[in-house]
């Protein structure tokens, strides 16, 4: 092998090594970002003003015409909407609590009713039941319906998705609450 051929071979190996090294640093930067000291994911929630009282929440619910929305709702479509909730909640009867409580039997139940879950002080003090009006208001905007609650979810804005979800939650019961 001549000296010039050896130099070309060595330069080729060196350039290939440099390219591989740069590609490795780039891939590490893209796929393994620096770790923060905080665990978990931060979910940004847009702060909204709360309802002044239950009467204002009920008036808002009436604007939605809950009875009409629920009569046209599709529980199967609501099951698909409920996938947004599955990261924090389970839907099976007797299922375990997660970040949020299990949702079996929620429609018509008292607020903060699951005894083996640590609810926020705001939800414990809210009182009342999860009737259709309360569920619509809460699922549309949890921070506005019950200010100070722990649920970090912005809400479901589309009325048909909201109705479908509530219709699905209604099926998760041995004795479903009658429709309004």
C-alpha positions as CSV (number, residue, x, y, z in Angstrom):
1,X,0.0,0.0,0.0
2,X,1.4,3.4,-1.0
3,X,1.7,6.2,1.5
4,X,-1.0,8.3,-0.2
5,X,-3.5,5.4,-0.2
6,X,-2.9,4.9,3.5
7,X,-3.5,8.7,4.1
8,X,-6.8,8.5,2.2
9,X,-7.9,5.5,4.2
10,X,-7.0,7.1,7.5
11,X,-8.7,10.4,6.6
12,X,-11.9,8.5,5.6
13,X,-11.9,6.6,8.9
14,X,-11.3,9.8,10.8
15,X,-14.1,11.7,9.0
16,X,-16.5,8.8,9.5
17,X,-15.7,8.8,13.2
18,X,-16.2,12.6,13.5
19,X,-19.6,12.3,11.7
20,X,-20.7,9.5,14.0
21,X,-19.6,11.4,17.1
22,X,-21.5,14.6,16.0
23,X,-24.6,12.5,15.1
24,X,-24.4,10.8,18.6
25,X,-24.2,14.2,20.4
26,X,-27.2,15.5,18.3
27,X,-29.3,12.4,19.0
28,X,-28.6,12.6,22.7
29,X,-29.6,16.2,22.8
30,X,-32.9,15.5,20.9
31,X,-33.9,12.3,22.7
32,X,-32.5,12.8,26.1
33,X,-33.1,16.4,27.2
34,X,-31.5,17.5,30.4
35,X,-33.3,16.3,33.5
36,X,-35.0,18.7,35.8
37,X,-35.1,18.4,39.6
38,X,-38.9,18.3,39.5
39,X,-40.6,14.9,39.0
40,X,-43.5,14.4,36.7
41,X,-45.0,16.7,34.1
42,X,-46.2,20.2,34.6
43,X,-49.7,20.7,33.2
44,X,-50.5,24.3,32.4
45,X,-54.0,25.2,33.3
46,X,-55.6,28.4,32.2
47,X,-57.1,30.1,35.3
48,X,-60.7,31.2,34.9
49,X,-63.0,33.0,37.3
50,X,-65.2,30.8,39.5
51,X,-69.0,30.8,39.4
52,X,-70.3,33.1,42.1
53,X,-72.6,30.4,43.5
54,X,-74.6,27.3,42.6
55,X,-77.3,29.4,41.0
56,X,-74.9,30.8,38.5
57,X,-73.5,27.3,37.8
58,X,-77.1,26.1,37.2
59,X,-77.9,29.0,35.0
60,X,-74.8,28.2,32.9
61,X,-75.9,24.6,32.7
62,X,-79.3,25.6,31.6
63,X,-77.8,27.6,28.7
64,X,-76.4,24.3,27.5
65,X,-79.8,22.6,27.5
66,X,-78.5,19.5,29.2
67,X,-81.7,17.5,28.6
68,X,-81.5,18.0,24.9
69,X,-77.8,17.3,24.7
70,X,-78.2,14.1,26.8
71,X,-81.1,12.9,24.7
72,X,-78.9,13.0,21.6
73,X,-75.8,11.8,23.3
74,X,-73.9,8.7,22.3
75,X,-72.4,6.7,25.2
76,X,-70.0,4.8,22.9
77,X,-68.7,8.2,21.6
78,X,-68.4,9.2,25.2
79,X,-66.2,6.2,25.9
80,X,-63.8,7.5,23.3
81,X,-63.9,11.0,25.0
82,X,-63.2,9.3,28.4
83,X,-59.8,8.3,27.1
84,X,-58.7,11.8,28.1
85,X,-59.5,10.9,31.6
86,X,-57.9,7.4,31.7
87,X,-54.5,8.8,32.6
88,X,-55.8,9.7,36.1
89,X,-59.0,7.7,36.5
90,X,-60.3,4.1,36.2
91,X,-63.8,3.3,35.1
92,X,-64.1,-0.3,36.4
93,X,-66.4,-1.2,39.4
94,X,-64.1,-1.6,42.4
95,X,-61.1,-0.5,40.4
96,X,-58.2,1.2,42.2
97,X,-57.9,5.0,42.6
98,X,-55.1,6.6,40.7
99,X,-54.2,10.3,40.7
100,X,-58.0,10.8,40.6
101,X,-60.7,8.6,42.1
102,X,-62.4,5.7,40.3
103,X,-65.4,6.9,38.3
104,X,-67.7,3.9,38.6
105,X,-71.1,5.1,39.9
106,X,-70.1,8.8,39.8
107,X,-73.4,10.0,38.2
108,X,-75.8,10.8,41.1
109,X,-73.2,10.1,43.8
110,X,-72.3,12.6,46.5
111,X,-69.3,14.8,45.8
112,X,-66.1,13.5,47.5
113,X,-67.9,10.2,48.0
114,X,-65.0,7.7,47.6
115,X,-63.8,7.0,51.1
116,X,-60.4,5.7,50.1
117,X,-59.4,8.8,48.1
118,X,-57.9,12.0,49.4
119,X,-60.0,14.8,47.9
120,X,-59.1,18.4,48.0
121,X,-60.5,20.6,50.7
122,X,-62.5,22.6,48.1
123,X,-64.2,19.5,46.7
124,X,-65.0,18.2,50.2
125,X,-66.6,21.5,51.1
126,X,-68.5,21.8,47.8
127,X,-71.2,19.4,49.0
128,X,-74.1,18.3,46.9
129,X,-74.2,15.5,44.4
130,X,-72.8,14.8,40.9
131,X,-76.1,15.4,39.1
132,X,-76.1,16.2,35.5
133,X,-75.8,20.0,36.0
134,X,-72.9,19.6,38.3
135,X,-71.1,17.2,36.1
136,X,-71.6,19.4,33.0
137,X,-70.3,22.4,34.9
138,X,-67.3,20.6,36.4
139,X,-66.2,18.7,33.3
140,X,-66.5,21.8,31.2
141,X,-64.3,23.8,33.6
142,X,-63.2,22.1,36.8
143,X,-61.4,25.2,38.2
144,X,-64.4,27.4,37.7
145,X,-67.0,24.9,39.0
146,X,-65.1,24.1,42.2
147,X,-62.4,26.7,42.8
148,X,-59.4,25.2,44.6
149,X,-59.9,21.6,43.6
150,X,-56.8,19.5,42.7
151,X,-57.9,18.3,39.2
152,X,-55.4,19.7,36.7
153,X,-57.6,19.4,33.6
154,X,-58.6,22.4,31.5
155,X,-62.1,20.9,30.7
156,X,-64.1,19.8,27.7
157,X,-65.4,22.7,25.7
158,X,-67.4,21.0,23.0
159,X,-71.0,20.5,24.3
160,X,-71.5,17.3,22.3
161,X,-68.3,15.7,23.6
162,X,-69.4,16.8,27.1
163,X,-72.8,15.2,26.7
164,X,-71.3,12.0,25.2
165,X,-68.9,11.7,28.2
166,X,-71.7,12.2,30.8
167,X,-73.8,9.7,28.9
168,X,-70.9,7.2,29.1
169,X,-70.3,7.9,32.8
170,X,-74.1,7.3,33.4
171,X,-73.6,3.7,32.1
172,X,-71.0,3.1,34.7
173,X,-73.6,2.2,37.4
174,X,-75.7,-0.7,38.6
175,X,-78.6,1.8,38.9
176,X,-78.2,4.6,36.4
177,X,-79.6,8.0,37.3
178,X,-82.7,8.8,35.2
179,X,-82.2,11.2,32.4
180,X,-83.5,14.8,32.9
